[in-house]
Amino acid sequence: MPLAPITHPLLERAGLRHGFFTREGGVSTGLYEGLNTGVGSNDDPAAVAENRRRIAEHMGGTPDDLAACYQIHSAVARVAEAGWKGERPEGDATLTVTPGVICAVLTADCAPILLADPEAGVVGAAHAGWKGALDGIVQSTVTAMQALGAEPNRMVAVVGPCIARDSYEVGADFQDRFDRQTPGSARFFAPGAAADKRLFDLPAFVLWRLEQAGVSDAAWTGDDTRTDAARFYSNRRAYLNGEADFGRLMSAISLG
């Protein structure tokens, strides 16, 4: 089965090589069946390496061209001047002005964001779980891209497959934290199944954070990772099913 990454018109219009890769086209088996790229998972390391090689090849490069952080749910954005050749500095976003560098993030319900200022020749990939989105990974990524010559009003951004509102039940105390730290975020919460539960709209919140950072030309692909087991890995789904582990999806962008 060939790789079947999701692409988006905003980034296609900019002429950028990109993809939100699904489970399709990989060699992993069992719980990880498909294109698992999670080196931190308990999958066969050889299968993970082959899956990552296939994505790098699809993106026009090799695994040495990948620049993907050891993700820590932070607001740390890093610049890659060349591929990292397997090194993984801590952080949650990678950006570059170097053609051939493949900026990538891994997710399994968190929101992957691919960003670009085509005129300035700057691209980036960010990992935004609820904590990173709340603590500022979007703003720090946009700021770091500005330091390389990008302008928010010229940038485009696409939020990829992630857990959607109706799949993401949290406690009321979760909303309290958002209310304290980001006034105005109450609209991204809806009543849950019980009085002390809420439904959190992560993709809409991330789009709001992009708007706050000055990036208005942004969209979400509309894919819910929890509900589509055939195409996506999901931390929440694995937990609810009592599974011991889960795979990770890769999203990537490059200048060519």
PELINRA-V545166 format. One record per pair of residues at least 6 apart in sequence whose C-alpha atoms are under 7 Angstrom apart, sorted by the first residue. I is the first residue (numbers start at 1). GAP is how many residues later the second one is. If there is no record, write none. Layout:
I;GAP, I;GAP
This chain:
1;23, 1;24, 2;22, 2;23, 3;21, 3;22, 4;17, 4;18, 4;20, 4;21, 5;14, 5;15, 5;16, 5;17, 6;13, 6;14, 6;15, 7;11, 7;12, 7;13, 10;146, 14;104, 16;238, 16;239, 16;240, 17;42, 17;236, 17;237, 17;238, 17;239, 18;234, 18;235, 18;236, 19;232, 19;233, 19;234, 20;140, 20;230, 20;231, 20;232, 21;228, 21;229, 21;230, 22;13, 22;209, 22;210, 22;227, 23;11, 23;12, 23;13, 23;208, 23;209, 24;10, 24;11, 24;207, 25;9, 25;10, 26;8, 26;9, 26;10, 26;25, 27;7, 27;8, 27;20, 27;24, 28;6, 28;7, 28;8, 28;19, 31;215, 32;11, 32;214, 32;215, 35;16, 36;12, 36;15, 36;211, 36;212, 36;213, 37;11, 37;14, 37;15, 37;211, 37;212, 37;213, 38;10, 38;209, 38;210, 39;6, 39;9, 41;206, 52;11, 53;9, 53;10, 56;6, 56;7, 56;10, 61;39, 63;22, 64;19, 64;20, 64;21, 64;22, 65;17, 65;18, 65;19, 65;20, 65;35, 65;36, 65;37, 66;17, 66;18, 66;19, 66;35, 66;36, 66;37, 66;38, 67;13, 67;16, 67;17, 67;27, 67;34, 67;35, 67;36, 67;37, 68;20, 68;26, 68;35, 68;36, 68;37, 69;19, 69;20, 69;21, 69;22, 69;23, 70;18, 70;19, 70;20, 70;21, 71;19, 71;20, 71;21, 72;18, 72;19, 72;20, 73;19, 73;56, 73;58, 73;59, 74;17, 74;18, 74;58, 74;63, 75;17, 75;57, 75;60, 75;61, 75;62, 75;65, 76;15, 76;16, 76;17, 76;61, 76;64, 77;14, 77;15, 77;16, 77;17, 77;63, 77;64, 77;67, 78;13, 78;15, 78;16, 78;17, 79;15, 79;16, 79;17, 80;14, 80;15, 80;16, 81;15, 81;17, 82;16, 82;19, 83;18, 92;34, 92;35, 93;32, 93;33, 93;34, 93;48, 94;9, 94;10, 94;30, 94;31, 94;32, 95;8, 95;28, 95;29, 95;30, 95;50, 96;26, 96;27, 96;28, 97;24, 97;25, 97;26, 99;155, 99;156, 99;157, 100;154, 100;155, 100;156, 101;153, 102;150, 102;151, 102;152, 103;21, 103;22, 103;149, 103;150, 103;151, 104;21, 104;146, 104;147, 104;148, 104;149, 105;7, 105;20, 105;21, 105;22, 105;145, 105;146, 105;147, 106;142, 106;143, 106;144, 106;145, 107;141, 107;142, 107;143, 108;125, 108;126, 108;127, 108;140, 108;141, 109;53, 109;54, 109;116, 109;117, 109;125, 109;126, 110;17, 110;18, 110;19, 110;52, 110;53, 111;16, 111;17, 111;18, 111;48, 111;49, 111;50, 111;51, 111;92, 112;14, 112;15, 112;16, 112;47, 112;48, 112;139, 113;12, 113;13, 113;14, 113;44, 113;45, 113;46, 113;47, 114;10, 114;11, 114;12, 114;43, 114;44, 114;45, 114;139, 115;8, 115;9, 115;10, 115;40, 115;41, 115;42, 115;43, 116;6, 116;7, 116;8, 116;39, 116;40, 116;41, 117;6, 117;33, 117;34, 117;37, 117;38, 117;39, 120;29, 120;30, 122;23, 122;28, 123;130, 123;131, 124;129, 125;127, 125;128, 128;9, 130;72, 133;73, 138;71, 138;72, 139;74, 142;10, 142;71, 152;62, 152;63, 153;61, 153;62, 155;60, 155;62, 156;59, 156;61, 156;62, 157;60, 157;61, 157;62, 158;60, 158;61, 158;62, 159;44, 159;60, 159;61, 159;62, 160;60, 160;61, 161;60, 161;61, 161;62, 161;63, 161;64, 162;61, 162;62, 162;63, 163;61, 163;62, 163;63, 164;37, 164;38, 164;39, 164;60, 165;34, 165;35, 165;36, 165;37, 166;33, 167;59, 168;31, 168;32, 169;23, 169;28, 169;29, 169;30, 169;31, 170;27, 170;28, 170;29, 170;30, 171;25, 171;26, 171;27, 172;24, 172;25, 172;26, 178;7, 179;6, 179;7, 188;12, 188;13, 188;16, 188;17, 189;9, 189;10, 189;11, 189;12, 190;8, 190;9, 190;10, 191;6, 191;7, 191;8, 192;6, 192;7, 203;17, 207;11, 210;6, 225;7, 225;8, 225;9, 226;8, 226;10, 226;11, 233;13, 233;14, 233;15, 233;16, 234;12, 235;11, 238;7, 238;8
